[in-house]
Amino acid sequence: MAITINIYYSGKNGNARKFAEEMISGGIVKDIRAEEGNLRYEYFFPVDDPQTVLLIDSWQDQLSLDKHHASPMMAEIAELRNKYDLHMKVERYISDEGGIPATDKSYIRK
């Protein structure tokens, strides 16, 4: 049962993108990806909203996510969010253990 969290970081004057860039250049993203239980940690930029960055953050289970939240990195992340005055919208998803239904697979091009 994987847990995936979509976090939309929004700010002004390109600050969301600057935040993501500093997360990467500062090594925080690399450290998070190395944490036990992390499955994915990637930033995306919406084509129609230059002031928002989407983070897709996926974890093996709730215990892995709890350990991440208790790590010192969370204070660093919070400090950067404050530095860039970002606001967040969060969506949380739990994986479907059954996988993609056959009826949906016909729409997927490989």
Beta strands, then each sheet from edge to edge (+ up, - down):
strand 1: 3-10
strand 2: 38-44
strand 3: 52-59
strand 4: 87-94
sheet 1: 2+ 3- 1+ 4-
end
